[in-house]
Amino acid sequence: MAKDWNYTQHLMQSWMVGYEKAILKKHYQLSKKVTDDACAHAVEDFTQRMCENGIIAKVRGKEFDSFAGCINHHIDNLIDAGMWKEEHRPIIEEIEPFEIVVKIPICTFREGCKWALEEDFFSPVQNFRCQRVGSFVGAIKKYLKDEVMPDGMKADYFMTKIHEDDGCSAVVYGRQGFRYRLLLSKYDLQSKGEQE
């Protein structure tokens, strides 16, 4: 076996890629929702497993007042679990209360998502499905206090850069009404109709 090859990580990425390809082939319009829901369930399950194995003391509930607080807590858990190094910690920039830019310089999923760069489904860049950013949205669903977001708003994301020299970046935002289109314009991206 190759030295330092984490077969479990590669196996899990292969399953995630396989499921996502199957979903895309059957129903493109549902693919983001299904992938994002899977990421939210993974946050829930992995957090519980970390607690059961003594990596974290307890599973926290809806205790945070901001998107950034939820995401940073999730990142802290991943660092505690050894899945991320502190020096590779994503950069979280809060633009507005329900709009943050996440920059991910190094990601453990990088190899597992390269296949999608060749798929027409993910062009333009904002249509790309990111397991990592999807899990950040899952962390918001898990940890954000219910009363923080206005009624009818939900956490969502779109990518702004993928696999560039300095990594990937995304906008995580509270989606409501035409806000998606306005944000795409703000970040110089164009809508392809899938999320409108």
N, CA, C and O of each residue as an XYZ file, in Angstrom:
784
protein
N       0.843     -1.178      0.000
C       0.000      0.000      0.000
C       0.892      1.247      0.000
O       1.932      1.271      0.659
N       0.483      2.272     -0.738
C       1.266      3.507     -0.822
C       1.364      4.166      0.545
O       0.398      4.197      1.308
N       2.532      4.685      0.837
C       2.773      5.354      2.112
C       1.874      6.590      2.223
O       1.708      7.335      1.256
N       1.300      6.797      3.405
C       0.453      7.950      3.701
C      -0.820      8.012      2.854
O      -1.422      9.078      2.732
N      -1.236      6.896      2.272
C      -2.461      6.890      1.489
C      -3.619      6.567      2.412
O      -3.673      5.477      2.982
N      -4.539      7.494      2.565
C      -5.691      7.311      3.437
C      -6.825      6.701      2.613
O      -7.620      7.420      2.007
N      -6.890      5.371      2.598
C      -7.879      4.707      1.741
C      -9.303      5.035      2.167
O     -10.194      5.108      1.320
N      -9.537      5.234      3.462
C     -10.889      5.556      3.928
C     -11.353      6.868      3.327
O     -12.479      6.970      2.841
N     -10.498      7.859      3.357
C     -10.846      9.162      2.783
C     -11.143      9.022      1.294
O     -12.127      9.579      0.807
N     -10.316      8.294      0.572
C     -10.526      8.134     -0.869
C     -11.782      7.314     -1.161
O     -12.501      7.602     -2.118
N     -12.047      6.312     -0.358
C     -13.251      5.513     -0.532
C     -14.498      6.364     -0.320
O     -15.445      6.289     -1.103
N     -14.501      7.170      0.736
C     -15.663      8.017      1.013
C     -15.858      9.056     -0.095
O     -16.988      9.339     -0.493
N     -14.763      9.617     -0.587
C     -14.881     10.570     -1.689
C     -15.415      9.883     -2.939
O     -16.210     10.467     -3.675
N     -14.990      8.659     -3.182
C     -15.487      7.916     -4.344
C     -16.983      7.680     -4.247
O     -17.698      7.817     -5.239
N     -17.464      7.329     -3.066
C     -18.904      7.134     -2.880
C     -19.663      8.442     -3.082
O     -20.710      8.463     -3.729
N     -19.133      9.529     -2.529
C     -19.794     10.832     -2.689
C     -19.848     11.219     -4.164
O     -20.885     11.662     -4.657
N     -18.738     11.051     -4.859
C     -18.694     11.363     -6.292
C     -19.678     10.468     -7.050
O     -20.417     10.944     -7.913
N     -19.685      9.186     -6.728
C     -20.595      8.253     -7.397
C     -22.054      8.625     -7.212
O     -22.831      8.615     -8.167
N     -22.425      8.952     -5.978
C     -23.815      9.362     -5.726
C     -24.144     10.657     -6.458
O     -25.219     10.792     -7.042
N     -23.222     11.602     -6.424
C     -23.503     12.872     -7.071
C     -23.641     12.701     -8.581
O     -24.524     13.304     -9.191
N     -22.782     11.891     -9.188
C     -22.900     11.638    -10.635
C     -24.237     10.981    -10.961
O     -24.882     11.336    -11.947
N     -24.650     10.031    -10.140
C     -25.924      9.357    -10.377
C     -27.092     10.333    -10.258
O     -28.029     10.282    -11.054
N     -27.037     11.211     -9.276
C     -28.097     12.211     -9.101
C     -28.123     13.162    -10.290
O     -29.190     13.464    -10.826
N     -26.956     13.632    -10.700
C     -26.882     14.548    -11.837
C     -27.439     13.912    -13.105
O     -28.133     14.565    -13.884
N     -27.133     12.639    -13.304
C     -27.581     11.948    -14.515
C     -29.103     11.813    -14.526
O     -29.734     11.943    -15.575
N     -29.686     11.556    -13.365
C     -31.131     11.346    -13.293
C     -31.912     12.659    -13.252
O     -32.935     12.799    -13.923
N     -31.428     13.618    -12.466
C     -32.214     14.839    -12.306
C     -31.341     16.010    -11.882
O     -31.110     16.232    -10.694
N     -30.862     16.752    -12.868
C     -29.960     17.872    -12.617
C     -30.572     18.902    -11.669
O     -29.890     19.389    -10.767
N     -31.847     19.240    -11.859
C     -32.471     20.293    -11.050
C     -32.479     19.958     -9.563
O     -32.417     20.869     -8.737
N     -32.551     18.707     -9.204
C     -32.573     18.322     -7.796
C     -31.181     18.088     -7.214
O     -31.037     17.908     -6.005
N     -30.164     18.090     -8.062
C     -28.840     17.666     -7.605
C     -28.287     18.534     -6.480
O     -27.723     17.999     -5.525
N     -28.428     19.841     -6.560
C     -27.888     20.707     -5.513
C     -28.617     20.472     -4.197
O     -27.989     20.362     -3.145
N     -29.942     20.396     -4.258
C     -30.715     20.176     -3.034
C     -30.339     18.843     -2.383
O     -30.123     18.780     -1.172
N     -30.262     17.794     -3.173
C     -29.929     16.477     -2.625
C     -28.505     16.471     -2.059
O     -28.274     15.956     -0.966
N     -27.553     17.043     -2.801
C     -26.166     17.090     -2.329
C     -26.053     17.917     -1.060
O     -25.375     17.515     -0.115
N     -26.716     19.076     -1.030
C     -26.671     19.919      0.164
C     -27.340     19.239      1.358
O     -26.848     19.338      2.482
N     -28.454     18.555      1.122
C     -29.106     17.813      2.213
C     -28.191     16.715      2.738
O     -28.115     16.491      3.946
N     -27.492     16.025      1.824
C     -26.550     14.986      2.250
C     -25.439     15.583      3.102
O     -25.037     14.990      4.103
N     -24.939     16.755      2.709
C     -23.891     17.422      3.498
C     -24.407     17.786      4.884
O     -23.689     17.627      5.871
N     -25.641     18.270      4.971
C     -26.218     18.613      6.278
C     -26.341     17.373      7.163
O     -26.033     17.420      8.354
N     -26.793     16.261      6.572
C     -26.887     15.007      7.339
C     -25.500     14.528      7.766
O     -25.335     13.996      8.864
N     -24.505     14.717      6.897
C     -23.142     14.306      7.236
C     -22.599     15.107      8.415
O     -21.922     14.551      9.280
N     -22.888     16.412      8.459
C     -22.471     17.238      9.606
C     -23.087     16.680     10.884
O     -22.402     16.520     11.894
N     -24.366     16.390     10.832
C     -25.078     15.854     12.004
C     -24.467     14.527     12.454
O     -24.173     14.339     13.634
N     -24.280     13.615     11.509
C     -23.771     12.285     11.827
C     -22.325     12.331     12.316
O     -21.985     11.702     13.318
N     -21.475     13.080     11.605
C     -20.064     13.127     11.973
C     -19.865     13.787     13.331
O     -19.022     13.354     14.117
N     -20.640     14.835     13.610
C     -20.545     15.504     14.909
C     -20.908     14.528     16.032
O     -20.246     14.493     17.070
N     -21.946     13.748     15.820
C     -22.351     12.760     16.829
C     -21.253     11.708     17.025
O     -20.965     11.315     18.155
N     -20.649     11.258     15.940
C     -19.573     10.271     16.032
C     -18.348     10.837     16.755
O     -17.690     10.127     17.516
N     -18.043     12.129     16.513
C     -16.920     12.761     17.221
C     -17.179     12.770     18.727
O     -16.270     12.521     19.519
N     -18.394     13.051     19.108
C     -18.744     13.075     20.528
C     -18.661     11.664     21.121
O     -18.089     11.472     22.193
N     -19.221     10.700     20.436
C     -19.197      9.315     20.919
C     -17.780      8.777     21.080
O     -17.539      7.897     21.906
N     -16.848      9.301     20.297
C     -15.459      8.843     20.352
C     -14.550      9.771     21.157
O     -13.327      9.638     21.114
N     -15.144     10.706     21.887
C     -14.389     11.555     22.795
C     -13.567     12.647     22.138
O     -12.692     13.221     22.787
N     -13.815     12.954     20.882
C     -13.055     14.006     20.198
C     -13.582     15.381     20.604
O     -12.808     16.326     20.757
N     -14.882     15.488     20.775
C     -15.486     16.705     21.319
C     -16.281     16.307     22.558
O     -16.732     15.167     22.673
N     -16.449     17.248     23.481
C     -17.103     16.942     24.753
C     -18.609     16.784     24.614
O     -19.211     15.932     25.269
N     -19.223     17.606     23.758
C     -20.669     17.512     23.568
C     -21.033     18.018     22.190
O     -20.270     18.744     21.554
N     -22.206     17.626     21.743
C     -22.742     18.114     20.480
C     -23.544     19.367     20.808
O     -24.516     19.325     21.562
N     -23.120     20.468     20.231
C     -23.812     21.721     20.484
C     -25.040     21.828     19.594
O     -25.103     21.241     18.514
N     -26.006     22.588     20.073
C     -27.248     22.790     19.329
C     -27.286     24.151     18.682
O     -26.252     24.709     18.316
N     -28.475     24.678     18.542
C     -28.679     25.978     17.893
C     -28.293     27.088     18.867
O     -29.141     27.666     19.546
N     -26.995     27.369     18.918
C     -26.449     28.292     19.919
C     -25.768     29.516     19.321
O     -25.361     30.405     20.069
N     -25.630     29.593     18.017
C     -24.836     30.657     17.410
C     -25.717     31.724     16.769
O     -26.814     31.444     16.287
N     -25.200     32.966     16.777
C     -25.943     34.119     16.282
C     -25.573     34.528     14.861
O     -26.173     35.458     14.322
N     -24.599     33.858     14.238
C     -24.154     34.282     12.910
C     -23.728     33.083     12.073
O     -23.383     32.027     12.603
N     -23.759     33.267     10.748
C     -23.257     32.248      9.838
C     -21.799     31.940     10.159
O     -21.400     30.779     10.247
N     -21.007     33.003     10.334
C     -19.574     32.819     10.596
C     -19.336     32.026     11.871
O     -18.446     31.177     11.907
N     -20.114     32.286     12.919
C     -19.970     31.544     14.172
C     -20.236     30.062     13.987
O     -19.508     29.232     14.531
N     -21.273     29.714     13.225
C     -21.609     28.305     12.958
C     -20.487     27.624     12.182
O     -20.061     26.523     12.531
N     -20.015     28.283     11.135
C     -18.982     27.697     10.287
C     -17.676     27.543     11.060
O     -17.023     26.503     10.971
N     -17.294     28.557     11.807
C     -16.054     28.465     12.596
C     -16.121     27.356     13.637
O     -15.120     26.685     13.887
N     -17.283     27.154     14.246
C     -17.428     26.047     15.195
C     -17.242     24.706     14.485
O     -16.568     23.815     15.001
N     -17.837     24.564     13.307
C     -17.702     23.327     12.541
C     -16.238     23.095     12.154
O     -15.740     21.973     12.244
N     -15.554     24.154     11.727
C     -14.134     24.033     11.379
C     -13.322     23.620     12.600
O     -12.432     22.776     12.492
N     -13.615     24.205     13.761
C     -12.928     23.815     15.002
C     -13.092     22.315     15.248
O     -12.136     21.634     15.619
N     -14.312     21.802     15.039
C     -14.557     20.366     15.215
C     -13.719     19.535     14.235
O     -13.157     18.507     14.612
N     -13.640     19.983     12.985
C     -12.862     19.248     11.986
C     -11.375     19.268     12.325
O     -10.677     18.277     12.113
N     -10.890     20.381     12.844
C      -9.488     20.460     13.269
C      -9.262     19.527     14.447
O      -8.264     18.808     14.482
N     -10.181     19.529     15.421
C     -10.072     18.621     16.577
C     -10.064     17.159     16.143
O      -9.410     16.325     16.768
N     -10.794     16.851     15.068
C     -10.867     15.473     14.570
C      -9.673     15.109     13.687
O      -9.550     13.962     13.259
N      -8.798     16.071     13.413
C      -7.627     15.800     12.591
C      -7.896     15.850     11.094
O      -7.057     15.421     10.301
N      -9.058     16.371     10.695
C      -9.401     16.434      9.272
C      -8.881     17.694      8.607
O      -8.870     17.798      7.381
N      -8.455     18.638      9.406
C      -7.960     19.897      8.877
C      -6.852     20.377      9.781
O      -6.871     20.114     10.983
N      -5.897     21.071      9.227
C      -4.830     21.669     10.022
C      -5.153     23.138     10.236
O      -5.704     23.800      9.356
N      -4.804     23.637     11.410
C      -5.094     25.042     11.725
C      -4.514     25.991     10.668
O      -5.143     26.986     10.312
N      -3.318     25.679     10.172
C      -2.700     26.574      9.188
C      -3.417     26.569      7.833
O      -3.154     27.433      6.997
N      -4.317     25.608      7.608
C      -5.098     25.558      6.374
C      -6.531     26.023      6.595
O      -7.385     25.874      5.720
N      -6.783     26.578      7.757
C      -8.133     27.022      8.129
C      -8.698     27.975      7.064
O      -8.003     28.892      6.627
N      -9.939     27.763      6.650
C     -10.563     28.685      5.694
C     -10.643     30.104      6.270
O     -10.711     30.306      7.483
N     -10.632     31.054      5.371
C     -10.760     32.455      5.758
C     -12.230     32.832      5.605
O     -12.814     32.671      4.533
N     -12.815     33.328      6.676
C     -14.230     33.697      6.691
C     -14.303     35.219      6.743
O     -13.793     35.842      7.674
N     -14.935     35.807      5.745
C     -15.086     37.260      5.710
C     -16.573     37.597      5.696
O     -17.279     37.306      4.731
N     -17.036     38.210      6.774
C     -18.446     38.570      6.861
C     -18.670     39.888      6.125
O     -18.114     40.918      6.507
N     -19.480     39.854      5.074
C     -19.788     41.033      4.270
C     -20.998     41.751      4.860
O     -20.996     42.969      5.036
N     -22.016     40.975      5.157
C     -23.253     41.434      5.786
C     -23.699     40.310      6.716
O     -23.130     39.219      6.672
N     -24.706     40.553      7.558
C     -25.133     39.483      8.470
C     -25.485     38.163      7.784
O     -25.253     37.098      8.356
N     -26.038     38.210      6.575
C     -26.416     36.981      5.887
C     -25.656     36.815      4.574
O     -26.196     36.307      3.591
N     -24.417     37.244      4.571
C     -23.564     37.108      3.389
C     -22.112     37.050      3.847
O     -21.586     38.012      4.406
N     -21.476     35.913      3.603
C     -20.063     35.777      3.939
C     -19.318     35.184      2.747
O     -19.878     34.428      1.953
N     -18.064     35.541      2.648
C     -17.179     34.959      1.644
C     -16.276     33.973      2.385
O     -15.670     34.313      3.401
N     -16.197     32.750      1.862
C     -15.353     31.711      2.437
C     -14.253     31.399      1.432
O     -14.527     31.058      0.281
N     -13.009     31.518      1.876
C     -11.860     31.178      1.024
C     -11.200     29.939      1.616
O     -10.834     29.923      2.791
N     -11.052     28.901      0.795
C     -10.512     27.619      1.241
C      -9.193     27.386      0.509
O      -9.191     26.953     -0.643
N      -8.074     27.670      1.173
C      -6.789     27.535      0.479
C      -6.412     26.080      0.193
O      -5.878     25.780     -0.875
N      -6.683     25.180      1.133
C      -6.355     23.756      0.969
C      -7.525     22.949      1.508
O      -7.988     23.183      2.625
N      -8.000     21.998      0.713
C      -9.166     21.205      1.107
C      -8.880     19.724      0.920
O      -8.287     19.316     -0.078
N      -9.305     18.927      1.888
C      -9.103     17.480      1.804
C      -9.940     16.853      0.689
O      -9.636     15.744      0.250
N     -10.979     17.533      0.226
C     -11.827     17.007     -0.835
C     -11.334     17.378     -2.226
O     -11.953     16.989     -3.217
N     -10.249     18.111     -2.321
C      -9.787     18.645     -3.615
C      -9.702     17.565     -4.698
O     -10.217     17.755     -5.800
N      -9.067     16.450     -4.398
C      -8.931     15.388     -5.399
C     -10.279     14.758     -5.720
O     -10.526     14.350     -6.855
N     -11.142     14.680     -4.724
C     -12.436     14.034     -4.913
C     -13.418     14.816     -5.754
O     -14.422     14.262     -6.204
N     -13.154     16.091     -5.978
C     -14.118     16.866     -6.772
C     -13.572     17.321     -8.117
O     -14.254     18.041     -8.846
N     -12.357     16.916     -8.454
C     -11.780     17.342     -9.735
C     -12.601     16.875    -10.939
O     -12.650     17.562    -11.959
N     -13.243     15.716    -10.827
C     -14.014     15.185    -11.943
C     -15.052     16.186    -12.444
O     -15.335     16.251    -13.640
N     -15.611     16.959    -11.529
C     -16.720     17.846    -11.883
C     -16.284     19.027    -12.732
O     -17.112     19.655    -13.391
N     -15.004     19.335    -12.724
C     -14.523     20.466    -13.517
C     -14.730     20.250    -15.012
O     -14.797     21.208    -15.781
N     -14.829     18.986    -15.418
C     -15.015     18.660    -16.832
C     -16.493     18.535    -17.218
O     -16.811     18.314    -18.387
N     -17.389     18.675    -16.249
C     -18.815     18.475    -16.515
C     -19.495     19.782    -16.914
O     -19.296     20.810    -16.266
N     -20.286     19.745    -17.965
C     -21.038     20.924    -18.391
C     -22.036     21.383    -17.327
O     -22.373     22.565    -17.252
N     -22.505     20.439    -16.505
C     -23.465     20.773    -15.459
C     -22.965     21.920    -14.590
O     -23.754     22.743    -14.127
N     -21.651     21.972    -14.369
C     -21.076     22.896    -13.403
C     -20.491     24.143    -14.046
O     -19.663     24.827    -13.443
N     -20.913     24.435    -15.251
C     -20.470     25.647    -15.907
C     -21.698     26.538    -16.046
O     -22.697     26.084    -16.603
N     -21.677     27.757    -15.580
C     -20.578     28.512    -15.002
C     -20.226     28.075    -13.581
O     -20.889     27.223    -12.989
N     -19.163     28.683    -13.053
C     -18.553     28.254    -11.804
C     -19.538     28.216    -10.629
O     -19.410     27.352     -9.762
N     -20.505     29.119    -10.578
C     -21.398     29.161     -9.417
C     -22.308     27.946     -9.315
O     -22.918     27.729     -8.268
N     -22.417     27.146    -10.378
C     -23.237     25.939    -10.326
C     -22.489     24.740     -9.744
O     -23.075     23.675     -9.553
N     -21.206     24.911     -9.465
C     -20.389     23.822     -8.927
C     -20.902     23.403     -7.549
O     -21.257     24.251     -6.731
N     -20.939     22.105     -7.299
C     -21.366     21.567     -6.003
C     -20.129     21.266     -5.179
O     -19.275     20.489     -5.606
N     -20.020     21.864     -4.017
C     -18.846     21.688     -3.172
C     -19.240     20.986     -1.877
O     -20.067     21.485     -1.114
N     -18.641     19.829     -1.642
C     -18.931     19.075     -0.415
C     -18.549     19.878      0.825
O     -19.263     19.861      1.827
N     -17.433     20.573      0.753
C     -16.953     21.335      1.903
C     -17.886     22.497      2.229
O     -18.321     22.650      3.370
N     -18.193     23.321      1.214
C     -19.073     24.471      1.465
C     -20.486     23.987      1.778
O     -21.191     24.599      2.580
N     -20.900     22.890      1.146
C     -22.196     22.297      1.503
C     -22.247     21.913      2.970
O     -23.284     22.061      3.616
N     -21.132     21.418      3.502
C     -21.115     21.070      4.933
C     -21.131     22.331      5.796
O     -21.642     22.297      6.915
N     -20.581     23.445      5.299
C     -20.675     24.704      6.045
C     -22.131     25.158      6.137
O     -22.571     25.634      7.184
N     -22.881     25.011      5.037
C     -24.305     25.334      5.057
C     -25.032     24.368      6.008
O     -25.953     24.771      6.719
N     -24.617     23.097      6.016
C     -25.171     22.137      6.973
C     -24.904     22.557      8.409
O     -25.757     22.372      9.278
N     -23.721     23.124      8.670
C     -23.393     23.605     10.013
C     -24.288     24.782     10.402
O     -24.682     24.905     11.562
N     -24.607     25.639      9.444
C     -25.528     26.755      9.720
C     -26.894     26.204     10.094
O     -27.513     26.675     11.048
N     -27.372     25.205      9.348
C     -28.668     24.596      9.664
C     -28.654     23.976     11.059
O     -29.659     24.016     11.770
N     -27.524     23.407     11.448
C     -27.424     22.725     12.736
C     -27.259     23.690     13.905
O     -27.852     23.478     14.963
N     -26.465     24.742     13.735
C     -26.037     25.555     14.871
C     -26.651     26.950     14.970
O     -26.574     27.565     16.034
N     -27.255     27.471     13.905
C     -27.782     28.835     13.951
C     -29.090     28.881     14.740
O     -29.991     28.071     14.522
N     -29.177     29.847     15.660
C     -30.416     30.035     16.420
C     -31.576     30.280     15.456
O     -31.432     30.998     14.466
N     -32.717     29.681     15.754
C     -33.875     29.778     14.861
C     -34.317     31.213     14.609
O     -34.745     31.545     13.503
N     -34.219     32.057     15.614
C     -34.746     33.416     15.490
C     -33.812     34.370     14.727
O     -34.177     35.526     14.512
N     -32.648     33.929     14.323
C     -31.679     34.823     13.679
C     -32.073     35.168     12.244
O     -32.027     36.338     11.866
N     -32.453     34.189     11.445
C     -32.807     34.455     10.042
C     -34.276     34.854      9.932
O     -35.128     34.318     10.640
N     -34.565     35.805      9.033
C     -35.963     36.172      8.786
C     -36.760     34.980      8.245
O     -36.197     34.072      7.633
N     -38.060     34.997      8.476
C     -38.934     33.948      7.945
C     -38.767     33.839      6.440
O     -38.693     34.852      5.744
N     -38.707     32.623      5.940
C     -38.607     32.377      4.501
C     -37.191     32.393      3.965
O     -36.977     32.063      2.799
N     -36.209     32.771      4.788
C     -34.820     32.793      4.340
C     -34.170     31.470      4.708
O     -34.452     30.905      5.764
N     -33.292     30.971      3.829
C     -32.546     29.757      4.136
C     -31.099     29.930      3.702
O     -30.807     30.705      2.791
N     -30.217     29.224      4.338
C     -28.797     29.309      3.994
C     -28.545     28.582      2.676
O     -29.121     27.525      2.416
N     -27.683     29.159      1.858
C     -27.339     28.585      0.569
C     -25.930     29.066      0.214
O     -25.322     29.822      0.972
N     -25.420     28.635     -0.918
C     -24.096     29.079     -1.349
C     -23.967     28.998     -2.862
O     -24.742     28.320     -3.536
N     -22.973     29.703     -3.378
C     -22.518     29.503     -4.742
C     -21.014     29.724     -4.757
O     -20.474     30.501     -3.969
N     -20.357     29.030     -5.663
C     -18.907     29.119     -5.785
C     -18.523     30.339     -6.612
O     -19.242     30.729     -7.532
N     -17.374     30.942     -6.275
C     -16.840     32.048     -7.069
C     -15.503     31.679     -7.712
O     -15.127     32.254     -8.733
N     -14.784     30.719     -7.116
C     -13.519     30.218     -7.686
C     -13.392     28.738     -7.335
O     -13.775     28.308     -6.247
N     -12.845     27.964     -8.281
C     -12.651     26.530     -8.048
C     -11.254     26.132     -8.500
O     -10.843     26.441     -9.618
N     -10.535     25.451     -7.634
C      -9.228     24.860     -7.948
C      -8.254     25.840     -8.606
O      -7.564     25.487     -9.562
N      -8.201     27.041     -8.104
C      -7.202     27.985     -8.589
C      -5.973     27.880     -7.700
O      -5.992     27.157     -6.704
N      -4.916     28.583     -8.042
C      -3.664     28.473     -7.287
C      -3.844     28.733     -5.792
O      -3.184     28.108     -4.962
N      -4.741     29.658     -5.459
C      -4.965     29.967     -4.045
C      -6.188     29.247     -3.470
O      -6.701     29.641     -2.423
N      -6.651     28.208     -4.139
C      -7.735     27.380     -3.624
C      -9.084     27.697     -4.239
O      -9.183     28.063     -5.410
N     -10.120     27.551     -3.428
C     -11.493     27.769     -3.851
C     -12.115     28.857     -2.990
O     -11.630     29.149     -1.896
N     -13.189     29.452     -3.488
C     -13.928     30.405     -2.662
C     -15.406     30.331     -3.021
O     -15.789     29.906     -4.111
N     -16.213     30.758     -2.067
C     -17.664     30.704     -2.227
C     -18.305     31.843     -1.454
O     -17.700     32.435     -0.560
N     -19.538     32.132     -1.819
C     -20.371     33.053     -1.052
C     -21.442     32.200     -0.379
O     -22.181     31.477     -1.047
N     -21.519     32.290      0.940
C     -22.576     31.639      1.711
C     -23.532     32.756      2.111
O     -23.107     33.769      2.665
N     -24.805     32.577      1.835
C     -25.743     33.681      2.018
C     -27.113     33.180      2.447
O     -27.418     31.991      2.356
N     -27.927     34.113      2.915
C     -29.319     33.829      3.213
C     -30.125     34.048      1.950
O     -30.211     35.166      1.443
N     -30.706     32.993      1.453
C     -31.426     33.050      0.176
C     -32.890     33.385      0.411
O     -33.581     32.750      1.208
N     -33.335     34.401     -0.308
C     -34.734     34.812     -0.204
C     -35.069     35.644     -1.435
O     -34.326     36.563     -1.781
N     -36.166     35.336     -2.093
C     -36.596     36.097     -3.253
C     -35.550     36.119     -4.358
O     -35.016     35.080     -4.745
N     -35.266     37.314     -4.858
C     -34.334     37.488     -5.977
C     -32.902     37.710     -5.508
O     -32.065     38.134     -6.305
N     -32.600     37.444     -4.270
C     -31.273     37.740     -3.723
C     -30.159     36.995     -4.468
O     -29.060     37.526     -4.628
N     -30.433     35.785     -4.916
C     -29.427     35.010     -5.653
C     -28.940     35.792     -6.878
O     -27.736     35.947     -7.079
N     -29.866     36.277     -7.684
C     -29.497     37.016     -8.898
C     -28.734     38.294     -8.559
O     -27.769     38.641     -9.241
N     -29.158     38.986     -7.521
C     -28.474     40.221     -7.115
C     -27.041     39.934     -6.680
O     -26.125     40.686     -7.012
N     -26.849     38.849     -5.939
C     -25.504     38.499     -5.486
C     -24.619     38.055     -6.651
O     -23.438     38.399     -6.694
N     -25.174     37.301     -7.587
C     -24.378     36.906     -8.759
C     -23.864     38.144     -9.480
O     -22.701     38.202     -9.881
N     -24.733     39.127     -9.640
C     -24.327     40.370    -10.278
C     -23.246     41.078     -9.454
O     -22.274     41.586    -10.012
N     -23.412     41.110     -8.160
C     -22.436     41.755     -7.270
C     -21.055     41.119     -7.405
O     -20.042     41.816     -7.348
N     -21.012     39.798     -7.585
C     -19.740     39.073     -7.694
C     -19.338     38.816     -9.152
O     -18.485     37.972     -9.423
N     -19.954     39.544    -10.083
C     -19.640     39.455    -11.513
C     -19.819     38.049    -12.082
O     -18.995     37.588    -12.871
N     -20.879     37.377    -11.688
C     -21.225     36.061    -12.219
C     -22.587     36.180    -12.893
O     -23.335     37.121    -12.629
N     -22.910     35.216    -13.771
C     -24.186     35.260    -14.467
C     -25.015     34.049    -14.106
O     -24.482     32.967    -13.858
N     -26.311     34.234    -14.080
C     -27.228     33.152    -13.763
C     -27.383     32.230    -14.963
O     -27.434     32.674    -16.110
N     -27.458     30.915    -14.668
C     -27.701     29.919    -15.717
C     -29.098     29.336    -15.592
O     -29.422     28.360    -16.268
N     -29.925     29.916    -14.745
C     -31.308     29.488    -14.653
C     -31.579     28.407    -13.632
O     -32.714     28.283    -13.171
N     -30.580     27.615    -13.257
C     -30.806     26.456    -12.385
C     -31.322     26.868    -11.025
O     -32.200     26.195    -10.485
N     -30.820     27.939    -10.449
C     -31.230     28.309     -9.092
C     -32.227     29.445     -9.055
O     -32.625     29.850     -7.963
N     -32.650     29.977    -10.168
C     -33.475     31.188    -10.171
C     -34.820     30.973     -9.539
O     -35.625     31.902     -9.468
